[in-house]
Amino acid sequence: MTSRIDSRFHALRESRRAALITFVMAGDPDLATSLAIIKALPAAGADLIEIGMPFTDPMADGPAIQAAALRALGSGQTLRKTLAIVSEFRQTNTETPIVLMGYYNPIYVYGVKAFLEDANAAGVDGLIVVDLPPEEDDELCLPALQEGLNFIRLSTPTTDDRRLPAVLTNTSGFVYYVSIAGVTGSSAPNAHSVADAVTRIKRHSCLPVAVGFGVKDPESAAVIAGSADGVVVGSAIVEALHRSLHDGRAGPDTVGAVVRLVDEIATSVHNVVKSLSSP
């Protein structure tokens, strides 16, 4: 069965352009504002949306996303409320792929079977769970695939050719290439290294390759779009949201601040026309 993620990447490939994948934290700074932002992202140019599942110990995330998770948790955000956001989004948008990104602990506490059933019913298309290696596929990955959800795996600069086949086994939807060694938002990716990495991954897989961690602005996003199938922007969006807050609460321009940045980055990414020989 073709998923929304598969269909979106196929359409983008036909259009010879990369996807813009935007990350926002569910419930940051509050549930209503978070929902309003997510609903506004497709019109601003987001091709896929990653929604963070707030967690108290986000080990792969930098300060900006850690702070976003704490704001969300402080506002009362839960995993059940995150699924409710997706369900509400689906009332008006049935086409944009939604990927939940986060850590296994909240899913484990929720109950794997119940979570997967509820995620599917809400309209979630895929999962990125950064602290479950391939050796733990029985825990969540395989049940997710059986439920019809894509399970998206991370590949990093230290994932060599011996390790890569294990990483790619059971991966579906797309491969998320972490362009830097470190946490989110910590440094800028090297365009040449990213292009080489995308080519190497594609020798092992036919899946699209999206690149994230360190993409901060329209210029860096456009560079990555030249070699990757997708560009993931997270920390920059979360920081734009943070700057709009007043005493930690949503201001009158919070949604607008995020939308303007996404629109600028989307324009930059979508203006990059990929050659037919691009990876």
N, C-alpha and C positions, 0 to 999 in steps of 0.2 A: 504494500500500500504506500502511495506517495504522500509524504508528510507536507505540511505547510512550509517547513524549512527547505525540503527538497525542491518544491515548486518555486519558492522565491529565488533560490540560487540558480535554478535553471533559467528562469526569466531574466535574471541579471546577466547571466552568461550570454544569453541571446542578445541582450542589449549592449554587450561588451563593456560592462562596467562593474566595479566592485560594490559590495554591500556596505552600507553604514550600519553598524550594530551599536546601539546605545545602551549604556548601563545606568540604571538608577536603583537606589535602595528603596524597597517597599516601606512605606510608612515614614519616610523622611521628607519634611520635618513632622508631618502628621498624615493620617490616612487620607483625608479629603484632598490635601494639596498633592500628595503622591499620586493619587488616582487622576487628578486633573492633568498633571504633567505627563503621565503615561498615555492618557487619551490624546494629548496634543502632539506626541512624538511622531506618529506617522505622517501627519500633514507637514511637519517641519523637515521631513526627509529621512527619518529612520526607516530602514528596510527590515530590520529585526530588532527586537527589544529584549535585553537581558534585565531581569528584575532580581535584585539581591534579596536573599532571605536573611534578615538580621540575625546576628549571632554574637555572643559576648566575647568570643576569642577568634576573630577572623585572621588567622596566622599568615595568609598570603596577601593580605591587603595592607596598603600603606595608610598613613595617618588620615587622609581625607575620607576614605571609605570606612575606616574604623570609626571615625567620628560620626559618619552618617548612620552607621549601624547603632551606635549608642543613642543618637537622637531618636531613631525609630523605636528602639526598645523603650526609651524613656517616654515616648508618646503612647505606649501600650500596644505596639505592633506585635503580632503573633504570626505564626505560619498559617494558621487558619484564616486570619485576616488578609494575609498575602494572597492566598487562593481566592478569597472573595474579591480582591482587586482585579485579578485576572478574569473572574467570572463577570464582573461588571463591565470590564473593557470589552469582553466578547459580545455584549449586548449591542454594540454599535460597530464593532470591527471584527470580522470573521476571517480576515486575510493575513494580517500581519503576524508573523511567527513570534511566539513568546517563549523565552527560555528562562528558567529559574536557576540562579547561580548562588552557591553557598557551600555549606558544610553539612556533614552527615548527622551531627548530633541532634539538631531540631527534627530531622526526618525520623530518626530512630525513636525519639521520644513520642512523636506523633503516631508512629506505627507504620512500617514500610507499606504494607498492603493497603491500609486505609489512605495513606498519603498518595500513593500512586493512583488509586481509584478516584480520589477527590481531585487530584491534579488533572487527570484526564477529563473528568466531568467539567472542570472549570474552564478548560480550553488551553492548558499548557501543552507546548509542543516538544520541549526538550529540557534536559537537566544538565547542569555542570556542577559536579560535586568535587571540590578540589582536593579533599583529603581522603578519597577512596582510590587506591591504586588498582591496577588491573588484577592483581592477585586477590582482590576482594570483590570480584565481579558478581559472585553469587549473592552478595549482601544487598545490592541495589541495582546494579547495571542490568543484569539479566532479567530480573523482575520488571524493570522499567521497559525494556525492549518488548517483553511479552505483553505489557499493557499498551503498547503502541507509541511510547514516548522515545524520542531520540535521546541517546546518552552521548554527550559530547566530552571528549577527553582533551586534556592539556598536554602539549608537547613543549619542551623548553630548550634553551641553548645547550643544555647538558644531556639531552636525550639523544644518544648516539644511535648508529644504525643497528646495533645489536639489541638495544632496548626498544626501538621504535615499533617493530612488529607487535610486541606485547601491548604497547600503548594503543595501537590502532585496532587490535582485535576487539570486536564488539562495539567499537566507536561508530556512531552514525550521525547524520545531519551535517556536521562539519568538524574539522579539527581546529582547535584553538591553539595557535602558536603564541607562546609567551615570549615576547621579543627581547626581554632583558632578564638578567639573573638578579632577582630581587623581588621586592613587593610592588604592588600596583603604584604607579605614579612616581616611582623613585628616580627615574632617569629617562633619557630619550633613546629610542632604538636607532641602531645603525642600519641605514637603508640597504647597503650592500650585503650585510650579514643576513638581514631579513630575506632578501631576494634569494640568496643561496639556500637558506633554510627552507623556504617555501618549495623551491625546486627539489630539494632532497626529500621532503615529506611526500611530494607528489610522485616520486619514484616508488613509493611504498603504498600509495593509496589514491583512489580516484575521487575521494571526498574533497569538497572545497576546503581551503585553508584560510581562516580568519586570523588576523594578527592584532594583538592587544598588549596592554601594559606599556605605558610611557607615551602613548599618542596624545598629545596635549592641545593641538590647535589645527586649523585648516591646512596649514602648510605641511606639517608632519603627516597628517592624515592623507593628503594627496600623494605624498611620496610613497607611503605604504600601499596605497591603492594601485600604484603602478605595477606591483608584483603579486599582491595577495588577492584572494577572492573576496575578502571582507576586511573591514577596518573596525576595530572595537575601541570605543571611546568611553571611559568611565570616570576616572578621577577628575578630569577637566570639567565634566558635567556636574559632578557632585560639588566641586569647588565653586562653580558658578552659582549653584543653588545656595551654598553656604554663605556666599558674599551677599546674597539678597535678603538674608534673614535679619530680623530685628529682635535682639535678646533671645535668640534661638528659635524664634517663631517665624512662620511664613509672613512675608511682607506683601504689599500690593503688587510687586513686580517679580515675585519668586517664580511663578510659572513662565512669565515672559522672559526672564533672564536665561532660563534653560532653553526655551524655544529658540531664542535668537542665536545662542551658541550652536545648537544643533543645526539650525538652518545654515549658518555660515560653514560649518564643517561638511554638511551634506552637499552644499553647492560645490565645494572644493573637491570632494570625493567623486561626485557624479560627473564632474567635468573632465575627469581622467578617462579617456577612451582607450580601452585595452586592445592591443593588437590580437589578431586571430591566433598568433603563436604564443600568447601569454600563457603562463602556467595555469 
